[in-house]
Amino acid sequence: DLLLVATLPLWARHAAREWPFGEWACKLATALYSVSFYCGVFVLTCLSV
């Protein structure tokens, strides 16, 4: 969940259509967001079993 929160300022910049960091940073932020999201879902699934 910490990675998800860490990428929120980057998503805010993207939503404002001001992305000065380059394509590699966009891909990295997307990857971190996705990994964090799916890890959170996986942990909640494991806890419910």
PEFEN-V941752 format. One record per run of one state. SS is the DSSP state (H for helix, E for strand, C for the rest). FROM is the first residue (numbers start at 1). TO is the last residue. Records with the same first field share a line. If there is no record, write none. Layout:
BEGIN
SS=FROM-TO, FROM-TO
END
This chain:
BEGIN
C=1-1, 7-7, 16-22, 49-49
H=2-6, 8-15, 23-48
END
